[in-house]
Amino acid sequence: MGKGAAGGTGSELGQPLVEHGSDATTTFAEGDFEVGDAIESIGFGKFQWRLLMLTGMMFANDGVIMMQLSFLAPTAGCTFKLNVGEKALITSIVFIGMSIGSYACGVLSDKHGRRKVFLGSALWVAVFGIFSALSVNYAMLLFGQLLVGIGIGGVPVAFALFTEFLPTEGRGTQLVLIQSFWTVGVLSVCVLAWLVIPSLGWRWLLVITGLPNLVLIALAHLIPESPRYLAGVKGDSVGAMAELQRAADYNLKTLPAGTLRVSQPSATDQEVTVMDLFKHNQGLLTATIWVLWLLVTLLYYGVILLTSEVFQSEVDQASGRCRKMTYSDYREVFITSTAEIPSLIAAAFMLLNLGRKTSILSAFLGMSASMFVLVVASSRTAQALTLFAARGFANCAFTIIYMGTAEMYPTIYRTTGMGSASAMARVGGFAAPYLAQVVYDAAPSVAILLMAGLALFAAYVSTLLPEVSGNLSDSVPTESKEPAVAENVDVAQV
């Protein structure tokens, strides 16, 4: 699972961003309306539905790549006769690549545009997914999966591109929709692995899952550039107006009368780095986001991998033969994966009624409780139900954290913010197989209790977040010497 500042969102933790900051490097030309005004006029229509399908394909592929790791490690482990640590590295190496790719794609997207990085990532993942399928040894498989991970780092760019075309009204629900594509990918690969691996093997699974990205490349002419990026970062009024007009025409809407107001970029505006995320009193906010992304990723993928471990059958272990998944094992993994469907519905409901902050807190507490119950669950049915609940809570937390991050940073470094958070998440992803596989293999109860404790800690960290909703910000916030004060904002606006 694979993930800007809203009006009323803090430039420091909980403090509102201003529409036009006092930053001396940001000036505006004469004009009558801004990109945000145009997006509100365009509304949510056929254009956004089409963009949802396109960016959702990238999200679905992210879910496919991540979920297939729970099948790839044990099956490729049999092919190359790997021990438990070597199989865990197959998963971890992907997260190392994603850590590199997430930050690199975020920075490149803020410098060179969302569209180029989005399409480049899709092509990269397809090519190196097929390369991995051709692996003749363990080292080649690791190298291929490292490169796949780098490409998957572009998924937050797809999320940002979709977000930057959304009007304020209903944004929370619409962002849950794109997250649902992850679930589609997860469930699809569960069924695909169930059908393909027993008969054709893991190599064909990698080939088949690489093909949808090639379809996405073929549809490149339908993918727009973000007008918020063109106007707010590049100062390109012509390009931004062209993209806005295309969207308006497709939705049968009219743009506001007058001239589009754009930023006049300076040299410093073009050199966006991770250090910009700690300016304008946003240091505490950024640190909190990073910790939450790390923990939610560790816990989410930990539950996925733990499910395979719990339901994986041991065949002739005494004779040294590898572990293989049976028909019932694939079925149980699929059933627990369906927990993501009600979790998305729950996320949408909680956003409307509780707000982001309380929703994240509740989801982590629910996951912690599920892990504690799993320790004492003895029957296969009880284990399945408990893992179903844990998977649902983890996905709910991941969904809301992903959405909130996009809303907390202004356009000029929105994808840098999401990319750096995603890079931190991959540290958690790297650790997940060692906790859910290596530690579990040695001491099952210890691994489960550690996950329960980490979920409790994540719940505490979530209390440091502000409540956010409202418009995305296209300008850099002003510095404030006042202490951060949490501000509650009406979530119904989203």
Stockholm file with secondary structure:
# STOCKHOLM 1.0

chainA/1-494         MGKGAAGGTGSELGQPLVEHGSDATTTFAEGDFEVGDAIESIGFGKFQWRLLMLTGMMFANDGVIMMQLSFLAPTAGCTFKLNVGEKALITSIVFIGMSIGSYACGVLSDKHGRRKVFLGSALWVAVFGIFSALSVNYAMLLFGQLLVGIGIGGVPVAFALFTEFLPTEGRGTQLVLIQSFWTVGVLSVCVLAWLVIPSLGWRWLLVITGLPNLVLIALAHLIPESPRYLAGVKGDSVGAMAELQRAADYNLKTLPAGTLRVSQPSATDQEVTVMDLFKHNQGLLTATIWVLWLLVTLLYYGVILLTSEVFQSEVDQASGRCRKMTYSDYREVFITSTAEIPSLIAAAFMLLNLGRKTSILSAFLGMSASMFVLVVASSRTAQALTLFAARGFANCAFTIIYMGTAEMYPTIYRTTGMGSASAMARVGGFAAPYLAQVVYDAAPSVAILLMAGLALFAAYVSTLLPEVSGNLSDSVPTESKEPAVAENVDVAQV
#=GR chainA/1-494 SS CCCCCBTTCBSSTTCBCCSSCCCTTCCBCSCSBCHHHHHHHHCSSHHHHHHHHHHHHHHHHHHHHHHHHHHHHHHHHHHHTCCHHHHHHHHHHHHHHHHHHHHHHHHHHHHHCHHHHHHHHHHHHHHHHHHHHTCSSHHHHHHHHHHHHHHHTTHHHHHHHHHTTCCSTTHHHHHHHHHHHHHHHHHHHHHHHHHHHHHHCHHHHHHHHHHHHHHHHHTGGGCCCCHHHHHHTSCCHHHHHHHHHHHHHHTTCCCCSSCBCCBCCCHHHHCCCGGGGGTTTTHHHHHHHHHHHHHHHHHHHHHHHHHHHHHCBCCSGGGTCCCBCCHHHHHHHHHHHTTHHHHHHHHHHHHHHTCHHHHHHHHHHHHHHHHHHHHHCCSHHHHHHHHHHHHHHHHHHHHHHHHHHHHHSCGGGHHHHHHHHHHHHHHHHHHHHIIIIIIHHHCHHHHHHHHHHHHHHHHHHHTTSCCCCSCBCCSCCCCCCSCCCCCCCCGGGC
#=GC SS_cons         CCCCCBTTCBSSTTCBCCSSCCCTTCCBCSCSBCHHHHHHHHCSSHHHHHHHHHHHHHHHHHHHHHHHHHHHHHHHHHHHTCCHHHHHHHHHHHHHHHHHHHHHHHHHHHHHCHHHHHHHHHHHHHHHHHHHHTCSSHHHHHHHHHHHHHHHTTHHHHHHHHHTTCCSTTHHHHHHHHHHHHHHHHHHHHHHHHHHHHHHCHHHHHHHHHHHHHHHHHTGGGCCCCHHHHHHTSCCHHHHHHHHHHHHHHTTCCCCSSCBCCBCCCHHHHCCCGGGGGTTTTHHHHHHHHHHHHHHHHHHHHHHHHHHHHHCBCCSGGGTCCCBCCHHHHHHHHHHHTTHHHHHHHHHHHHHHTCHHHHHHHHHHHHHHHHHHHHHCCSHHHHHHHHHHHHHHHHHHHHHHHHHHHHHSCGGGHHHHHHHHHHHHHHHHHHHHIIIIIIHHHCHHHHHHHHHHHHHHHHHHHTTSCCCCSCBCCSCCCCCCSCCCCCCCCGGGC
//
